[in-house]
Amino acid sequence: MSLRAKLVAALSTLLIPVTAMAEPGVSDDAVMFGQIAALDGPAAQLGLGMQVGLMAAFEEVNRNGGVNGRMLKLESFDDGYEPDRSTAHINQMISNNQHFALIGTVGTPTNVALQPIATQANLPLVGPFTGAGFLRNADNNNVYNVRGSYDAETEAWIAELVDNMGLQRIAILYQDDSFGQAGLSGVNKALTRRNMQLVAEGTYTRNTTDVKDALITIRDASPDAVVMVGAYRPVGEFIKLSRSYDFTPEFVTISFVGSQALADELWPEGAGVIISQVVPFPWDKNIPIVSDYQTALKAYNDNASFGFVSLEGYLVGRLTIDALAKAGPNPTRESFLAALEGTSSLDLGGVELSFNPDDNQGIDQIFMTRLLPDGFFEPM
């Protein structure tokens, strides 16, 4: 072997460890995050809402020099709210090794597919848009939730309907998958605590609006209230169809529905629908974090509308920024996850997030809202 060839071989050997040590998604001037969410189809407004909220937070910090001199970037992948597409995207993401963390994923069935793969790869999974219980298992030490759980939301429903309003006959419409089952479980637990049970159950298939059979089953039981665990299009179709049949119980639905999308879907027939929320009222500028959110959202996209989903995305973005700053000037996934676990109290101004080794959920509070005749919302 020539001297030149020996030198090239020696240099190559020296360079291999340097390349291997490069942290995925981190360059000298940027950190790349990935999002896998519905960007089209019946749940698209949820993925797009999370995306715009995340970007508002990222662009806000980028205008001030980024985090430790690095700009924050987001690459979003559309899974159409279908788990097989989620799996394909995360496998490609891991294979390409170009993303630091996965944030703002949308949906229970999709996260059922995503979480085990992310955990196996030690890929941080931050701020999934779902209250499913399996993501609250702190043994999955790569997962950090912002929002409250579905069990907390469903308990708030039953407290409002039974304890406050005195209603006794409760029925449920739910999506026939892991998301719907999570909501059903929460409702059953809340009712059991009150020595009650559901009077009827109806289901529909994910990514469809085929709810007529469920409506007939539920209507025949003459409930005082129908609680609903679904996305905005099937839930909206169920309520509109119910009212066309002169079936008008109290309607209550979950934060995942996408409140603004549901209001648009129902208008002008949405008045009175109760929606549980996991973030404060996005129009209340008296709350400092809401004021920050409004300013950041308009700076990012002046045409963007305020809403619960994008506010949640903004909160996920702010948590991500804080943890990345604490992870140091040369962040690794390990130092980022350690920073998240060590966030015993993060006061964002009216919203406090808290984590510890046994608790990977940042916010516990549930906020109840009601739709008004003009399609807007009021806090309850």
C-alpha positions as CSV (number, residue, x, y, z in Angstrom):
1,M,0.0,0.0,0.0
2,S,1.3,3.5,-0.9
3,L,2.0,6.1,1.8
4,R,-0.9,8.1,0.5
5,A,-3.3,5.2,0.7
6,K,-2.1,4.4,4.2
7,L,-2.8,8.1,5.3
8,V,-6.2,8.0,3.7
9,A,-7.1,4.8,5.5
10,A,-5.8,6.2,8.8
11,L,-7.8,9.4,8.5
12,S,-10.9,7.4,7.6
13,T,-10.5,5.3,10.7
14,L,-10.2,8.5,12.8
15,L,-13.2,10.1,11.2
16,I,-15.6,7.1,11.9
17,P,-16.0,7.8,15.6
18,V,-16.5,11.5,15.0
19,T,-19.4,10.8,12.6
20,A,-20.9,8.2,14.8
21,M,-20.9,10.7,17.7
22,A,-23.0,13.3,15.8
23,E,-26.4,13.6,17.5
24,P,-29.4,13.0,15.2
25,G,-31.0,16.2,14.1
26,V,-28.4,18.5,15.6
27,S,-26.1,20.6,13.5
28,D,-23.9,23.6,14.2
29,D,-26.8,26.0,13.5
30,A,-30.1,24.0,13.8
31,V,-32.0,21.3,15.7
32,M,-34.6,19.4,13.6
33,F,-37.7,18.0,15.1
34,G,-40.3,15.7,13.5
35,Q,-44.1,15.6,13.7
36,I,-46.2,12.7,12.5
37,A,-49.9,13.7,12.4
38,A,-53.0,13.9,10.3
39,L,-52.6,16.8,7.8
40,D,-55.4,15.6,5.5
41,G,-58.7,13.7,6.0
42,P,-61.3,13.9,8.8
43,A,-58.8,14.7,11.5
44,A,-56.6,17.2,9.5
45,Q,-57.5,20.3,11.5
46,L,-55.9,18.6,14.6
47,G,-52.6,17.9,13.0
48,L,-52.5,21.3,11.3
49,G,-53.5,23.1,14.5
50,M,-50.7,21.4,16.4
51,Q,-48.3,22.2,13.6
52,V,-49.1,26.0,13.5
53,G,-48.8,26.2,17.3
54,L,-45.5,24.5,17.3
55,M,-44.2,26.7,14.6
56,A,-45.4,29.8,16.4
57,A,-43.3,28.8,19.4
58,F,-40.3,27.9,17.3
59,E,-40.3,31.0,15.2
60,E,-40.7,33.1,18.3
61,V,-37.5,31.8,19.8
62,N,-35.7,31.8,16.4
63,R,-36.4,35.5,16.1
64,N,-34.4,35.9,19.3
65,G,-31.4,33.8,18.2
66,G,-32.8,30.3,18.7
67,V,-31.7,28.0,21.5
68,N,-28.0,28.2,22.4
69,G,-27.4,29.6,18.9
70,R,-29.3,27.0,17.0
71,M,-32.5,27.6,15.0
72,L,-35.4,25.2,15.7
73,K,-36.9,23.5,12.7
74,L,-40.0,21.2,12.3
75,E,-40.6,18.7,9.6
76,S,-44.2,17.3,9.5
77,F,-45.3,14.0,8.0
78,D,-48.9,13.3,7.1
79,D,-50.3,10.0,8.4
80,G,-53.9,10.7,7.7
81,Y,-54.8,9.4,11.2
82,E,-54.0,5.9,10.1
83,P,-51.5,3.8,12.2
84,D,-49.9,2.0,9.2
85,R,-48.9,5.3,7.7
86,S,-47.6,6.4,11.2
87,T,-45.4,3.3,11.4
88,A,-44.0,3.9,7.9
89,H,-43.1,7.5,8.7
90,I,-41.4,6.7,12.1
91,N,-39.4,3.8,10.6
92,Q,-38.2,6.1,7.8
93,M,-37.4,8.9,10.4
94,I,-35.3,6.5,12.5
95,S,-33.6,5.1,9.4
96,N,-32.7,8.6,8.1
97,N,-31.4,9.6,11.6
98,Q,-32.1,13.3,10.9
99,H,-34.5,14.2,13.7
100,F,-33.7,15.0,17.3
101,A,-37.2,14.2,18.7
102,L,-40.8,13.5,17.7
103,I,-43.3,16.1,18.9
104,G,-46.9,17.0,18.5
105,T,-48.1,13.6,17.2
106,V,-51.9,13.3,16.9
107,G,-54.3,10.5,18.0
108,T,-54.5,7.4,20.2
109,P,-54.4,4.7,17.5
110,T,-51.5,6.4,15.7
111,N,-49.6,6.8,19.0
112,V,-50.2,3.1,19.8
113,A,-48.2,2.4,16.7
114,L,-45.6,5.2,17.2
115,Q,-44.8,4.9,20.9
116,P,-43.2,1.4,21.1
117,I,-41.0,2.2,18.1
118,A,-39.9,5.5,19.5
119,T,-39.2,4.0,22.9
120,Q,-37.2,1.2,21.4
121,A,-35.1,3.8,19.5
122,N,-34.8,6.1,22.5
123,L,-36.4,8.8,20.4
124,P,-38.0,11.5,22.6
125,L,-41.8,11.7,22.1
126,V,-43.0,15.0,23.5
127,G,-46.5,16.4,23.7
128,P,-48.7,13.8,21.9
129,F,-52.2,15.1,21.2
130,T,-54.0,12.4,23.0
131,G,-55.0,11.7,26.6
132,A,-54.6,7.9,26.4
133,G,-53.5,6.2,29.5
134,F,-50.7,4.1,28.0
135,L,-48.7,7.2,27.3
136,R,-48.9,8.1,31.0
137,N,-46.8,5.1,31.9
138,A,-43.7,6.8,33.2
139,D,-41.7,3.6,32.6
140,N,-41.6,4.7,29.0
141,N,-39.0,7.3,29.9
142,N,-38.8,8.8,26.4
143,V,-42.5,10.0,26.6
144,Y,-43.5,13.4,28.0
145,N,-47.2,14.5,27.9
146,V,-48.4,18.1,28.2
147,R,-52.2,17.6,28.3
148,G,-54.4,16.0,30.9
149,S,-55.6,12.4,30.5
150,Y,-58.9,11.1,29.0
151,D,-59.7,9.7,32.4
152,A,-59.6,13.3,33.8
153,E,-61.7,14.6,31.0
154,T,-64.4,12.0,31.3
155,E,-64.5,12.4,35.1
156,A,-65.1,16.1,34.5
157,W,-68.0,15.2,32.1
158,I,-69.7,13.0,34.6
159,A,-69.2,15.5,37.4
160,E,-70.9,18.2,35.3
161,L,-73.7,16.0,34.0
162,V,-74.5,14.0,37.2
163,D,-73.2,16.0,40.1
164,N,-74.0,19.5,38.9
165,M,-76.9,19.0,36.5
166,G,-78.6,16.0,38.2
167,L,-78.8,13.9,35.0
168,Q,-79.1,10.1,35.4
169,R,-79.3,8.5,32.1
170,I,-76.0,8.7,30.2
171,A,-75.2,7.1,26.8
172,I,-72.0,7.2,24.8
173,L,-70.9,7.4,21.1
174,Y,-67.3,6.4,20.6
175,Q,-64.8,5.6,17.8
176,D,-64.4,1.9,17.5
177,D,-60.6,1.7,18.2
178,S,-58.1,2.3,21.0
179,F,-59.1,6.0,21.2
180,G,-62.8,5.3,21.7
181,Q,-62.0,2.5,24.1
182,A,-59.9,4.8,26.2
183,G,-62.8,7.2,26.5
184,L,-65.3,4.4,27.2
185,S,-63.1,3.2,30.0
186,G,-62.9,6.6,31.6
187,V,-66.7,7.1,31.4
188,N,-67.3,3.7,32.9
189,K,-64.9,4.4,35.8
190,A,-66.5,7.8,36.5
191,L,-70.0,6.3,36.5
192,T,-69.0,3.3,38.7
193,R,-67.7,5.8,41.3
194,R,-71.3,7.0,41.4
195,N,-72.9,3.5,41.3
196,M,-74.2,4.2,37.8
197,Q,-73.8,2.6,34.4
198,L,-74.3,3.6,30.8
199,V,-77.8,3.2,29.3
200,A,-76.6,2.7,25.8
201,E,-73.4,2.5,23.6
202,G,-72.9,3.3,19.9
203,T,-69.8,3.1,17.8
204,Y,-68.5,4.3,14.4
205,T,-65.5,3.4,12.3
206,R,-62.4,5.7,12.3
207,N,-62.1,8.1,9.4
208,T,-65.9,7.7,8.5
209,T,-69.0,9.6,9.4
210,D,-71.2,6.5,9.4
211,V,-73.0,7.2,12.7
212,K,-76.7,6.5,11.9
213,D,-76.9,3.0,13.4
214,A,-75.2,4.3,16.5
215,L,-77.7,7.1,16.7
216,I,-80.7,4.8,16.5
217,T,-79.3,2.5,19.2
218,I,-78.6,5.5,21.5
219,R,-81.9,7.3,20.8
220,D,-83.9,4.2,21.7
221,A,-82.5,4.2,25.2
222,S,-83.9,7.8,25.8
223,P,-80.7,9.1,27.5
224,D,-80.6,12.5,29.3
225,A,-77.1,13.1,27.8
226,V,-74.8,11.6,25.2
227,V,-71.0,11.8,25.7
228,M,-68.9,11.4,22.6
229,V,-65.4,10.3,22.0
230,G,-64.5,11.0,18.4
231,A,-63.2,13.5,15.8
232,Y,-65.1,16.5,14.6
233,R,-66.7,15.2,11.5
234,P,-68.4,12.1,12.8
235,V,-69.3,13.9,16.1
236,G,-70.7,16.8,14.1
237,E,-72.7,14.4,11.9
238,F,-74.1,12.7,14.9
239,I,-75.3,15.9,16.5
240,K,-76.8,17.3,13.3
241,L,-78.5,14.0,12.5
242,S,-79.8,13.8,16.1
243,R,-81.4,17.2,15.9
244,S,-83.0,16.4,12.6
245,Y,-84.7,13.5,14.4
246,D,-85.8,15.8,17.2
247,F,-83.4,14.0,19.6
248,T,-81.9,16.7,21.8
249,P,-80.2,15.4,25.0
250,E,-77.2,17.2,26.4
251,F,-74.2,16.6,24.1
252,V,-70.7,16.5,25.6
253,T,-67.5,15.7,23.7
254,I,-63.8,15.5,24.3
255,S,-60.9,17.9,23.6
256,F,-59.6,15.7,20.8
257,V,-62.7,16.5,18.8
258,G,-61.0,19.8,17.7
259,S,-63.3,22.5,19.1
260,Q,-63.1,25.1,16.3
261,A,-63.4,22.4,13.6
262,L,-66.5,21.0,15.4
263,A,-68.0,24.5,15.7
264,D,-67.5,25.1,12.0
265,E,-68.9,21.7,11.2
266,L,-72.1,22.3,13.3
267,W,-72.8,26.0,12.7
268,P,-75.5,27.2,13.2
269,E,-76.6,24.1,15.1
270,G,-73.9,23.8,17.7
271,A,-75.4,25.9,20.5
272,G,-75.2,24.2,23.9
273,V,-72.7,21.5,23.1
274,I,-70.2,21.0,26.0
275,I,-66.6,20.4,25.2
276,S,-63.9,19.6,27.7
277,Q,-60.5,21.3,27.2
278,V,-57.0,20.6,28.4
279,V,-55.7,24.2,27.9
280,P,-57.0,27.6,29.1
281,F,-59.3,29.8,27.0
282,P,-57.3,30.9,24.0
283,W,-59.0,34.3,23.8
284,D,-58.3,35.3,27.4
285,K,-55.4,37.7,27.1
286,N,-55.4,38.2,30.8
287,I,-53.6,34.9,31.1
288,P,-49.9,35.7,30.3
289,I,-49.2,32.5,28.4
290,V,-52.3,33.1,26.2
291,S,-51.2,36.7,25.5
292,D,-47.7,35.3,24.5
293,Y,-49.4,32.7,22.3
294,Q,-51.6,35.2,20.5
295,T,-48.6,37.5,19.8
296,A,-46.5,34.5,18.6
297,L,-49.2,33.1,16.4
298,K,-50.0,36.3,14.7
299,A,-46.2,37.0,14.1
300,Y,-45.9,33.5,12.5
301,N,-49.1,33.7,10.4
302,D,-51.3,36.8,10.6
303,N,-54.2,34.9,9.0
304,A,-54.1,32.1,11.7
305,S,-57.1,32.0,14.1
306,F,-56.7,31.4,17.8
307,G,-57.9,28.1,19.1
308,F,-57.5,25.3,21.6
309,V,-55.5,23.0,19.4
310,S,-52.9,25.6,18.3
311,L,-52.6,26.8,21.9
312,E,-51.8,23.2,22.9
313,G,-49.2,23.1,20.1
314,Y,-47.7,26.3,21.4
315,L,-47.4,24.9,24.9
316,V,-45.7,21.8,23.6
317,G,-43.3,24.1,21.7
318,R,-42.5,26.1,24.8
319,L,-41.8,23.0,26.9
320,T,-39.6,21.7,24.1
321,I,-37.7,25.0,24.0
322,D,-37.2,25.1,27.7
323,A,-35.9,21.5,27.9
324,L,-33.6,22.0,24.9
325,A,-32.1,25.1,26.6
326,K,-31.5,23.1,29.8
327,A,-29.9,20.3,27.8
328,G,-26.9,22.4,27.3
329,P,-24.8,23.9,24.4
330,N,-24.3,20.4,22.9
331,P,-27.7,18.7,23.4
332,T,-28.2,15.0,23.2
333,R,-31.4,13.0,23.4
334,E,-30.3,11.8,26.8
335,S,-29.6,15.3,28.1
336,F,-32.9,16.6,26.6
337,L,-34.9,13.8,28.3
338,A,-33.1,14.4,31.6
339,A,-34.0,18.1,31.3
340,L,-37.7,17.1,30.8
341,E,-37.7,14.7,33.8
342,G,-36.1,17.4,35.9
343,T,-38.8,20.0,35.1
344,S,-40.3,19.9,38.5
345,S,-42.1,23.2,37.9
346,L,-42.2,25.3,34.7
347,D,-44.4,28.4,35.1
348,L,-45.3,29.6,31.6
349,G,-47.5,32.4,33.0
350,G,-50.9,31.1,34.1
351,V,-50.1,27.4,33.2
352,E,-47.6,25.4,35.2
353,L,-46.1,22.1,34.0
354,S,-44.6,19.7,36.4
355,F,-42.8,16.3,35.9
356,N,-41.0,13.8,38.0
357,P,-39.6,10.3,37.5
358,D,-43.0,8.8,38.3
359,D,-45.2,11.4,36.5
360,N,-44.7,12.2,32.8
361,Q,-47.9,14.4,32.5
362,G,-47.3,18.1,32.7
363,I,-50.8,19.6,33.2
364,D,-53.6,17.9,35.2
365,Q,-56.3,20.6,35.0
366,I,-59.4,20.2,32.8
367,F,-61.4,23.3,31.5
368,M,-65.0,23.0,30.5
369,T,-66.5,25.1,27.7
370,R,-69.8,25.4,25.9
371,L,-70.6,26.3,22.3
372,L,-72.7,29.5,21.8
373,P,-75.3,30.2,19.1
374,D,-72.9,32.3,17.1
375,G,-70.4,29.5,16.9
376,F,-68.0,30.9,19.5
377,F,-67.3,29.4,23.0
378,E,-67.7,30.3,26.6
379,P,-65.9,29.0,29.6
380,M,-68.1,27.1,32.0
